[in-house]
Amino acid sequence: MAKLNTRFWFKLHGWFSLPIWLIFCAVCLTGTIAVVSHELTWLTNPNARASNPDNLPEKPIAELIEVVEKAYPTADVGTVISYEPYLVKAVIFTDKGIPQGKAYVNQYTGEIQEMNQGITFIGFMRGLHGWLLFPWQSSYSIGYYLVCAMAIVIMGALITGLVIYKNFWRAFVKPKIRVNQGKKAFLTDLHRVSGVWSIWFLAVMSLTGLWYLIQAIMWHAGVDIEPHDPLVQAQQLPPMQAQAPEFPVSFAQAMKVAEQKFPDFTPGYLMLPEHNRGMYTLIGTGDFIFYDQYSYRVSVNPWTGEIANTKSPETMTTLQTISHIADPLHYGTIGGIWTKFIWFFFGLILSGMSITGFMIWGSKLVKAKNTAEQSAALKQQEAN
C-alpha cells in the first residue's frame, strides 16, 4: 500500500506540471526577467539612464512637464511615471501624429533623452509574464487567467513534492547531489535540492498568484477593489469654454497638496485631468516597505485645490491591503535591488526545476515504454 501511495503521489506531482509544461516554463522565465527589467533597461539603453555627473538636485515633476510642453507646444500631457531612481521619468502625452508618446526626461538635467512611441522593454516583459500578451476585453484576458492558474500548479507541485521527498529537511544541512552516478541520479538530486531550498519562494509565488487569480475573477465580475476618483461637481465649473480649460490649480500646486497630506509621499504614477470634471490623481509610495508604489493616492480638485479623495496603508480595506502587498512579494521589490537579485536567482532555480522535472518525467516515460515493448516482445516469442 505504501508503494502504491508513493507511486500515486509521484504521478500526481508529474501531472501538475507535464500537461502545461511549456506555459509554466515560459511564465517562470519571463517572470524572472521581468524582476530585473528595470536594471536590464538601464544596462541596454543609455537614454533611459538618469545620469547626474554634476550632482544636480532633482527637478520638480512640474518642470519636467513644462520641458515636454515646450518641445511639443500642442501636446496634451496625461501621465508621468517614475521608475527606479537611476532611470529617467516618463512623461506620456498625445499630440498631432503621436497617439501616445513617452518622453524620457532626465529629472536632473531636464533634458529629453528619448522619444518612444512603442511598447517599452519593461512593459513588454510585464505584459508577457502577466497575461502572455493576450488581448484584454470586457475587463478580462484569457492569458491573465492562464498565468494565474500556474499558482495552482506551483502549489500542487510543492505539496506533492514534499509528500514524495521523505525527510526533505535534511537537504538544508546535508544537500546531496550525485554527479558520478549517471544523468538520472544527477537530475533527481538537483531537482530535489533545488525544490527544498526554494520552498519559501514556491510558497510566495503560489500564494501571490492565487491572489491574482481571485483578483481577476473579481475584475471579471465587476467588483471594484479600488474606488474610482470622484468627478468635479457641475456647479464648481465655470461657463463653457470653446477651448481646453485652464485650471486655476496647477500641477505643481496639486503636488504640494499631496506632500502636505503625506509628508513621506514619493510620486510614482501621476495623472493630470482628462477633462474639465477630472481630478489630479497623484499616486505614489511612502515609508511602508511591504507596500507597492501605488499605496498612496491623493485626488485633488483642479478648480478649488481641495482634496477629494485619499488612500494610504492606514485607511485600506483588507482586500486593498492584500492587493498592494502582493506585487512587492511577487517581484521582490521589498528591499530594492538586492531583494530583486534574490528573487531573480530563485526565479532561475524555479525555471530550472521545471526543465529538470520534465526531463525526469520524460525519462521515466521512455523507460516505461521500453519495458512495455520488451515485455510484449517476450510474450510474442513465448507464444511462437
C-alpha positions in Angstrom: 0.0 0.0 0.0 2.8 2.4 0.9 4.4 1.7 -2.5 1.1 2.3 -4.2 0.7 5.6 -2.4 4.2 6.8 -3.4 3.5 5.9 -7.0 0.3 7.8 -6.8 1.9 10.9 -5.4 4.7 10.8 -7.9 2.3 10.6 -10.8 0.2 13.5 -9.4 3.4 15.5 -8.9 4.3 15.0 -12.5 0.9 15.7 -13.9 0.7 19.0 -12.1 3.4 20.2 -14.5 3.6 18.0 -17.5 0.5 18.9 -19.5 1.2 22.6 -19.4 5.0 22.4 -19.1 5.7 24.9 -21.9 3.4 27.6 -20.5 4.7 27.0 -16.9 8.3 27.2 -18.1 7.6 30.4 -20.1 5.8 32.1 -17.2 8.8 31.3 -14.9 11.4 32.6 -17.4 9.5 35.7 -18.3 8.8 36.5 -14.6 12.5 36.0 -13.8 13.4 38.5 -16.5 10.6 40.9 -15.5 12.0 41.1 -12.0 15.2 42.8 -13.3 13.6 44.5 -16.3 14.4 48.0 -14.9 18.0 47.0 -14.4 18.2 45.4 -17.9 16.8 48.6 -19.4 19.5 50.7 -17.6 22.2 48.4 -19.0 21.0 48.3 -22.6 19.5 51.8 -23.1 21.8 54.7 -22.2 18.9 57.1 -22.9 16.9 55.6 -20.1 19.6 56.3 -17.5 19.2 59.3 -15.2 22.8 60.4 -15.4 23.8 63.1 -13.0 27.5 63.8 -13.3 27.2 67.3 -11.8 25.3 66.1 -8.7 22.3 68.4 -9.5 19.2 68.3 -7.3 16.2 66.6 -8.8 13.8 68.9 -10.6 10.1 69.1 -9.7 8.0 67.0 -11.9 6.0 70.1 -12.9 9.2 71.4 -14.6 9.7 68.2 -16.5 6.1 68.6 -17.8 7.0 72.1 -18.9 10.0 70.8 -20.8 7.9 68.4 -22.8 5.2 71.1 -23.4 7.9 73.5 -24.7 9.3 70.8 -27.0 5.8 69.9 -28.2 3.6 73.0 -27.9 0.3 71.3 -28.9 1.0 68.2 -26.7 -1.6 67.1 -24.1 0.3 65.6 -21.2 -1.7 63.0 -19.4 0.7 60.9 -17.2 4.1 61.0 -15.6 5.7 57.7 -14.4 8.6 57.4 -12.0 10.6 54.2 -12.2 13.7 53.5 -10.2 15.9 56.5 -9.0 18.5 55.6 -11.6 16.0 55.7 -14.5 14.5 58.8 -16.2 10.9 59.9 -15.8 8.5 59.0 -18.5 6.2 61.8 -19.5 3.3 60.4 -21.5 1.4 62.6 -23.9 -0.7 62.8 -27.1 -0.1 65.2 -30.0 -0.7 65.5 -33.7 0.6 62.4 -35.3 1.6 61.0 -31.9 -1.2 58.8 -30.5 0.9 58.1 -27.4 4.4 59.4 -26.9 6.7 58.7 -24.0 9.3 61.4 -23.4 12.3 60.1 -21.4 13.2 63.2 -19.4 16.2 63.3 -17.1 15.0 64.6 -13.8 18.4 66.2 -13.0 19.3 67.9 -16.2 15.8 68.5 -17.6 16.8 67.0 -21.0 14.6 64.9 -23.2 16.8 61.9 -23.8 14.5 59.9 -26.0 11.0 59.9 -27.6 9.4 56.5 -27.5 6.1 55.7 -29.3 6.0 52.0 -28.9 6.0 49.5 -26.0 8.9 49.6 -23.7 11.0 46.6 -22.7 9.7 46.9 -19.1 6.1 47.0 -20.3 6.7 44.1 -22.8 8.1 41.8 -20.2 5.5 42.6 -17.6 2.8 42.1 -20.2 4.3 38.8 -21.5 4.7 37.5 -18.0 1.4 38.8 -16.7 -1.0 37.8 -19.5 1.1 36.4 -22.3 0.2 39.5 -24.3 -3.3 38.1 -24.9 -5.8 41.0 -25.6 -8.0 42.4 -22.8 -11.7 42.7 -23.4 -14.6 43.3 -21.0 -12.2 43.5 -18.0 -10.6 40.1 -18.5 -7.9 38.4 -20.5 -7.7 34.6 -21.2 -3.9 35.0 -20.9 -4.2 36.5 -17.4 -6.3 33.6 -16.3 -3.8 31.1 -17.8 -0.9 32.7 -16.0 -2.7 33.0 -12.7 -3.7 29.3 -12.9 0.0 28.5 -12.7 -0.3 29.3 -9.0 -2.3 26.1 -8.6 0.4 24.2 -10.5 3.1 25.6 -8.2 1.2 24.9 -5.0 0.2 21.4 -6.2 3.8 20.6 -7.2 5.1 21.9 -3.8 2.7 19.9 -1.7 3.1 16.6 -3.7 6.9 17.1 -3.8 7.1 17.4 -0.1 5.0 14.2 0.3 7.3 12.3 -2.1 10.6 13.5 -0.7 10.7 11.9 2.7 12.7 13.8 5.4 13.2 16.7 3.0 14.6 18.9 5.7 17.9 17.0 5.6 18.6 18.7 2.3 19.0 22.0 4.2 22.0 20.8 6.3 23.3 17.9 4.1 22.4 18.6 0.4 23.4 15.6 -1.7 23.9 15.9 -5.5 25.4 12.7 -7.1 27.5 13.8 -10.1 29.2 10.4 -10.8 26.2 8.1 -10.8 24.6 8.9 -14.1 22.3 11.5 -15.6 19.1 10.3 -13.9 20.7 10.5 -10.4 22.2 13.9 -11.0 18.9 15.4 -12.3 16.9 13.9 -9.5 19.2 15.2 -6.7 19.4 18.6 -8.4 15.6 18.8 -8.7 15.1 17.8 -5.1 17.7 20.0 -3.5 16.5 23.0 -5.6 13.0 22.3 -4.5 13.8 22.1 -0.8 15.8 25.3 -0.8 13.1 27.1 -2.8 10.2 26.1 -0.5 9.7 29.7 0.7 9.9 31.0 -2.8 7.4 28.5 -4.2 5.0 29.4 -1.3 5.3 33.1 -2.0 4.8 32.6 -5.8 1.8 30.3 -5.3 0.0 32.5 -2.7 0.5 35.8 -4.6 -0.5 34.0 -7.8 -3.7 32.7 -6.2 -4.5 36.3 -5.2 -4.0 37.5 -8.8 -6.5 34.7 -9.8 -9.0 35.9 -7.2 -8.4 39.5 -8.3 -9.0 38.5 -12.0 -12.3 36.9 -11.1 -13.4 40.0 -9.2 -12.5 42.2 -12.1 -14.4 40.0 -14.4 -17.4 40.1 -12.1 -17.3 43.9 -12.0 -16.2 44.1 -8.3 -14.1 47.2 -7.7 -11.4 46.8 -5.1 -10.2 50.4 -5.6 -12.8 53.2 -5.6 -12.9 55.5 -8.7 -12.0 59.1 -8.3 -15.0 61.3 -7.8 -15.9 63.9 -10.5 -15.8 67.6 -10.0 -19.3 68.8 -9.2 -21.0 70.6 -12.1 -21.7 73.7 -10.0 -18.0 74.2 -9.5 -17.3 74.5 -13.2 -17.0 77.9 -14.9 -19.1 78.8 -18.0 -18.5 76.5 -21.0 -15.3 77.4 -23.0 -14.6 76.7 -26.6 -11.0 75.7 -25.9 -9.5 73.4 -23.4 -10.0 74.7 -19.8 -7.2 76.5 -17.9 -7.4 75.1 -14.4 -6.9 77.6 -11.5 -4.9 75.0 -9.6 -1.6 74.0 -11.3 0.0 70.5 -11.2 2.8 71.9 -9.0 0.2 73.2 -6.5 -1.6 69.8 -6.6 1.7 68.1 -5.8 2.2 70.4 -2.8 -1.2 69.5 -1.5 -0.3 65.8 -1.7 3.0 66.3 0.0 1.4 68.3 2.8 -1.2 65.5 3.3 1.5 62.7 3.2 5.0 64.1 4.1 6.7 60.9 3.1 4.9 60.8 -0.3 7.2 59.7 -3.2 5.5 60.1 -6.6 5.1 57.0 -8.8 2.2 57.4 -11.1 0.8 60.9 -11.7 -2.3 61.6 -13.8 -3.5 65.0 -15.0 -7.2 65.7 -15.5 -8.5 64.2 -18.7 -11.5 66.6 -18.9 -12.9 69.6 -17.1 -14.5 67.3 -14.4 -11.4 65.2 -13.9 -9.0 65.3 -11.0 -5.3 65.4 -10.4 -4.7 61.8 -9.4 -1.4 61.5 -7.6 -0.3 58.0 -6.8 2.9 57.0 -5.0 4.6 55.2 -2.1 5.8 56.1 1.3 7.7 54.5 4.3 5.8 51.2 4.2 8.3 48.9 2.5 5.9 46.0 2.1 3.5 48.1 0.0 3.8 48.8 -3.7 4.4 52.1 -5.5 0.7 52.7 -5.7 -0.1 52.5 -2.0 -0.7 56.3 -1.5 -3.3 58.1 -3.6 -4.5 61.7 -3.5 -7.2 63.2 -5.7 -7.0 67.0 -6.0 -9.8 69.2 -7.4 -8.2 71.3 -10.2 -10.7 74.1 -9.7 -10.6 74.5 -6.0 -7.4 72.7 -4.8 -9.3 70.7 -2.3 -8.6 67.0 -1.6 -11.5 65.0 -3.0 -10.2 61.5 -2.0 -7.2 59.9 -0.3 -5.9 56.4 0.3 -3.0 55.2 2.4 -2.0 51.9 4.1 -3.7 53.1 7.3 -7.1 53.5 5.6 -7.0 50.5 3.3 -9.6 47.7 3.4 -8.4 44.1 3.8 -8.6 43.4 0.0 -6.8 46.7 -0.8 -4.0 45.8 1.6 -3.6 42.3 0.0 -3.6 44.0 -3.4 -0.9 46.4 -2.6 1.5 43.9 -0.8 1.1 41.2 -3.5 3.4 42.8 -6.1 6.4 43.6 -3.8 6.3 40.0 -2.6 5.8 38.6 -6.1 8.5 40.7 -7.8 10.9 41.1 -4.9 10.9 44.8 -4.7 10.5 45.0 -0.9 14.2 45.6 -0.4 15.3 47.3 -3.6 17.8 46.0 -6.0 19.2 43.4 -3.5 16.0 41.6 -3.0 15.4 41.8 -6.7 18.6 39.8 -7.3 17.5 37.2 -4.7 14.1 36.8 -6.5 16.0 36.7 -9.8 18.2 33.9 -8.6 15.4 31.8 -7.2 13.4 32.5 -10.4 16.2 30.9 -12.3 16.1 27.9 -9.9 12.3 27.6 -10.4 12.7 27.7 -14.2 15.5 25.1 -14.0 13.3 22.9 -11.8 10.5 23.0 -14.4 13.1 21.8 -17.0 14.7 19.1 -14.8 11.3 17.9 -13.7 10.2 17.5 -17.3 13.4 15.6 -18.1 13.0 13.2 -15.2 9.4 12.6 -16.0 10.2 12.1 -19.7 13.0 9.6 -18.9 10.5 7.6 -16.8 8.0 7.6 -19.6 10.7 6.4 -22.1 11.8 3.7 -19.7 8.2 2.5 -19.1 7.6 2.4 -22.8 10.8 0.4 -23.4 9.9 -2.0 -20.6 6.4 -2.5 -22.1 7.8 -3.1 -25.6 10.3 -5.7 -24.2 7.6 -7.4 -22.3 5.4 -7.5 -25.4 8.2 -8.9 -27.5 9.0 -11.6 -24.8 5.3 -12.7 -24.8 5.3 -12.8 -28.6 8.4 -15.1 -28.5 6.8 -17.4 -25.9 3.6 -17.5 -28.0 5.6 -18.6 -31.1 
